[in-house]
């Protein structure tokens, strides 16, 4: 964080899932003012976005929802209904660090687009940080979750903004980057997160109930199991 004596503000990318709500509560504990931003981007279901609204209200933070229709571009099972979200059993979790395949649930350039909007919001809210729940430990295979990507975006952000040019350094904060899912859950519980409000499933129904079979559900289940904490997820 900056060593400035002025109040430290942060923008948090809030999807409504387990990782992002942990980031939100982490930011509340580390910054004076927090603004959460969520995106209605043409995703397969709105349950996660509805969860984000409830979470932001419960956490008592300012919340912005931005409409972007990435479904017009397609290319992902999360935005194109003609593509099938695979079950976790179809995914190889045996070599998380060296699996070069990129899942069909990868949304092209999503984090770059989201971070760009968050960057603009950070300037408007005079924020010193953008907090994002990317993770390099648990399997994703998403190229825009890698540490080198985050480092590159932070460098670009400080070159491309009025704040950066004036010497007000912006940090892309990644508090979950090197944590296992179990460690993330333990952190969230210590911060007072109610994980019953979160929706992580790629195939959640209109009521937010999880399918219990997709990659995201599998990692969530394993996280609670390894953390030895009761899983509050409601399944279909």
C-alpha positions as CSV (number, residue, x, y, z in Angstrom):
1,X,0.0,0.0,0.0
2,X,1.0,3.6,-0.4
3,X,2.7,5.3,2.5
4,X,0.7,8.5,2.0
5,X,-1.1,9.9,5.0
6,X,-4.3,10.5,2.9
7,X,-7.2,8.0,3.3
8,X,-6.5,4.7,1.5
9,X,-9.3,3.7,-0.9
10,X,-9.9,0.6,-2.8
11,X,-12.1,-0.8,-5.6
12,X,-12.9,-4.5,-5.3
13,X,-14.0,-6.7,-8.2
14,X,-17.0,-8.5,-6.7
15,X,-18.5,-11.4,-8.7
16,X,-20.5,-12.8,-5.9
17,X,-18.4,-15.9,-5.6
18,X,-16.3,-17.3,-2.8
19,X,-13.0,-15.7,-3.7
20,X,-14.3,-12.2,-4.5
21,X,-16.3,-11.9,-1.3
22,X,-13.2,-12.8,0.7
23,X,-11.4,-10.0,-1.2
24,X,-14.1,-7.6,-0.3
25,X,-13.8,-8.3,3.4
26,X,-10.1,-8.3,3.2
27,X,-10.3,-4.8,1.6
28,X,-12.7,-3.6,4.3
29,X,-10.0,-4.6,6.9
30,X,-7.2,-2.9,5.0
31,X,-8.6,0.3,3.4
32,X,-10.6,3.2,4.8
33,X,-13.1,3.3,1.9
34,X,-14.1,0.4,-0.3
35,X,-16.2,0.5,-3.5
36,X,-17.3,-2.9,-5.0
37,X,-17.9,-3.2,-8.7
38,X,-19.7,-6.1,-10.4
39,X,-20.5,-6.8,-14.0
40,X,-23.6,-7.9,-15.8
41,X,-21.6,-9.2,-18.8
42,X,-24.0,-11.7,-20.5
43,X,-23.0,-14.5,-18.2
44,X,-24.9,-17.8,-18.3
45,X,-26.9,-17.0,-15.1
46,X,-27.6,-14.0,-12.9
47,X,-27.5,-15.8,-9.6
48,X,-23.9,-14.8,-8.9
49,X,-24.7,-11.1,-9.6
50,X,-27.7,-11.3,-7.3
51,X,-25.4,-12.7,-4.6
52,X,-23.0,-9.8,-5.2
53,X,-25.9,-7.3,-4.5
54,X,-26.7,-9.1,-1.2
55,X,-23.1,-9.3,-0.2
56,X,-22.4,-5.7,-0.9
57,X,-25.5,-4.7,1.1
58,X,-24.5,-6.9,4.0
59,X,-20.9,-5.6,4.0
60,X,-22.3,-2.0,3.8
61,X,-20.1,-0.9,0.9
62,X,-20.8,1.2,-2.1
63,X,-21.7,-1.0,-5.0
64,X,-21.6,-0.3,-8.8
65,X,-23.0,-2.7,-11.4
66,X,-21.8,-2.2,-14.9
67,X,-23.5,-3.7,-18.0
68,X,-21.2,-5.2,-20.7
69,X,-22.5,-7.7,-23.2
70,X,-19.6,-10.1,-23.7
71,X,-22.2,-12.7,-24.9
72,X,-22.0,-10.8,-28.3
73,X,-18.5,-12.1,-28.6
74,X,-19.0,-15.6,-27.4
75,X,-16.1,-18.0,-27.2
76,X,-16.8,-19.2,-23.7
77,X,-19.2,-21.7,-22.1
78,X,-20.0,-19.0,-19.5
79,X,-21.4,-16.6,-22.2
80,X,-22.5,-18.9,-25.0
81,X,-25.4,-21.1,-24.2
82,X,-24.6,-23.4,-27.2
83,X,-21.4,-24.5,-25.4
84,X,-21.5,-27.0,-22.6
85,X,-20.0,-26.4,-19.2
86,X,-18.0,-29.6,-18.5
87,X,-18.2,-31.6,-15.3
88,X,-15.1,-31.6,-13.0
89,X,-14.5,-35.2,-13.8
90,X,-13.6,-34.2,-17.3
91,X,-10.9,-31.9,-16.0
92,X,-7.4,-33.0,-15.0
93,X,-6.6,-31.6,-11.6
94,X,-3.6,-33.7,-11.0
95,X,-1.0,-31.1,-12.2
96,X,-2.4,-27.7,-11.4
97,X,0.8,-25.8,-12.0
98,X,1.7,-27.2,-15.4
99,X,-1.6,-27.9,-17.1
100,X,-1.4,-26.0,-20.4
101,X,-5.0,-26.5,-21.5
102,X,-7.3,-23.6,-21.2
103,X,-10.8,-24.5,-20.1
104,X,-13.9,-23.7,-22.2
105,X,-15.1,-21.7,-19.2
106,X,-12.3,-19.1,-19.9
107,X,-14.0,-15.9,-21.0
108,X,-11.7,-14.1,-23.6
109,X,-10.0,-11.0,-22.1
110,X,-12.5,-10.9,-19.2
111,X,-10.1,-9.7,-16.5
112,X,-8.5,-7.2,-18.8
113,X,-12.0,-5.7,-19.6
114,X,-13.1,-5.8,-15.9
115,X,-9.8,-4.3,-14.6
116,X,-10.0,-1.5,-17.2
117,X,-13.4,-0.5,-15.9
118,X,-12.2,-0.9,-12.3
119,X,-9.2,1.3,-13.2
120,X,-11.5,4.1,-14.4
121,X,-13.6,3.7,-11.3
122,X,-10.4,3.8,-9.2
123,X,-9.5,7.2,-10.7
124,X,-13.0,8.5,-10.1
125,X,-13.0,7.4,-6.4
126,X,-9.4,8.4,-5.9
127,X,-8.5,4.8,-5.0
128,X,-5.0,3.5,-4.3
129,X,-5.7,-0.1,-5.1
130,X,-7.8,-2.4,-7.2
131,X,-8.4,-5.7,-5.4
132,X,-9.0,-8.8,-7.5
133,X,-9.3,-12.5,-6.4
134,X,-7.0,-14.1,-8.9
135,X,-5.3,-17.3,-7.7
136,X,-2.2,-19.1,-8.9
137,X,-2.5,-22.2,-6.7
138,X,-5.9,-23.8,-7.3
139,X,-6.5,-25.0,-10.9
140,X,-8.0,-22.5,-13.4
141,X,-5.7,-22.5,-16.5
142,X,-6.9,-18.9,-17.2
143,X,-4.0,-16.8,-18.7
144,X,-5.4,-13.6,-17.1
145,X,-5.0,-15.0,-13.5
146,X,-1.2,-15.4,-13.7
147,X,1.1,-13.2,-11.5
148,X,3.0,-11.9,-14.6
149,X,-0.3,-10.7,-16.1
150,X,-1.2,-8.8,-12.9
151,X,2.3,-7.2,-12.8
152,X,2.0,-6.1,-16.4
153,X,-1.5,-4.6,-15.9
154,X,-0.3,-2.7,-12.9
155,X,2.6,-1.3,-14.8
156,X,0.2,-0.3,-17.7
157,X,-2.3,1.3,-15.3
158,X,0.3,3.6,-13.8
159,X,1.4,4.6,-17.3
160,X,-2.1,5.2,-18.7
161,X,-3.8,7.3,-16.0
162,X,-3.8,10.8,-14.7
163,X,-3.2,9.5,-11.2
164,X,-0.2,7.5,-12.3
165,X,1.3,10.4,-14.2
166,X,0.9,12.6,-11.1
167,X,2.8,10.1,-9.0
168,X,-0.2,8.5,-7.2
169,X,0.8,4.8,-7.6
170,X,-2.1,2.4,-8.0
171,X,-1.6,-1.2,-6.8
172,X,-3.4,-4.2,-8.2
173,X,-3.8,-6.1,-4.9
174,X,-4.1,-9.9,-5.1
175,X,-4.5,-11.1,-1.5
176,X,-5.5,-14.6,-2.6
177,X,-2.8,-15.2,-5.2
178,X,-0.8,-17.8,-3.3
179,X,-3.5,-19.3,-1.1
180,X,-5.2,-22.6,-1.4
181,X,-9.0,-22.7,-1.5
182,X,-9.0,-24.0,2.1
183,X,-6.7,-21.1,3.2
184,X,-9.0,-18.6,1.4
185,X,-12.0,-20.0,3.3
186,X,-10.2,-19.8,6.6
187,X,-9.2,-16.2,5.9
188,X,-12.7,-15.3,5.0
189,X,-14.2,-16.9,8.1
190,X,-11.6,-15.0,10.2
191,X,-12.9,-11.8,8.6
192,X,-16.6,-12.6,9.2
193,X,-17.6,-13.7,5.7
194,X,-20.9,-15.5,5.4
195,X,-20.2,-18.0,2.6
196,X,-23.9,-19.0,2.5
197,X,-24.5,-15.8,0.6
198,X,-22.0,-16.6,-2.1
199,X,-22.6,-18.4,-5.5
200,X,-19.6,-20.0,-7.2
201,X,-21.2,-22.5,-9.5
202,X,-20.9,-22.2,-13.3
203,X,-24.4,-23.8,-13.7
204,X,-26.3,-22.4,-10.8
205,X,-30.1,-22.2,-11.1
206,X,-32.2,-19.1,-10.8
207,X,-32.3,-19.6,-7.0
208,X,-28.5,-19.7,-6.8
209,X,-28.4,-23.5,-6.0
210,X,-25.2,-25.1,-7.2
211,X,-24.9,-28.1,-9.6
212,X,-22.3,-29.8,-7.5
213,X,-20.5,-31.1,-10.6
214,X,-18.6,-28.3,-12.4
215,X,-15.0,-27.4,-11.8
216,X,-15.9,-24.4,-9.6
217,X,-18.2,-26.6,-7.4
218,X,-15.5,-29.2,-7.1
219,X,-12.8,-26.7,-5.9
220,X,-15.3,-25.2,-3.5
221,X,-16.3,-28.5,-2.0
222,X,-12.6,-29.5,-1.6
223,X,-11.8,-26.2,0.0
224,X,-14.4,-26.6,2.7
225,X,-13.5,-30.2,3.2
226,X,-9.7,-29.4,3.6
227,X,-10.5,-26.4,5.8
228,X,-12.6,-28.7,8.0
229,X,-15.4,-26.1,7.9
230,X,-19.1,-27.0,7.1
231,X,-20.0,-26.2,3.5
232,X,-23.1,-23.9,3.5
233,X,-23.6,-24.3,-0.2
234,X,-27.2,-25.2,-1.3
235,X,-27.2,-27.8,-4.1
236,X,-29.8,-28.6,-6.7
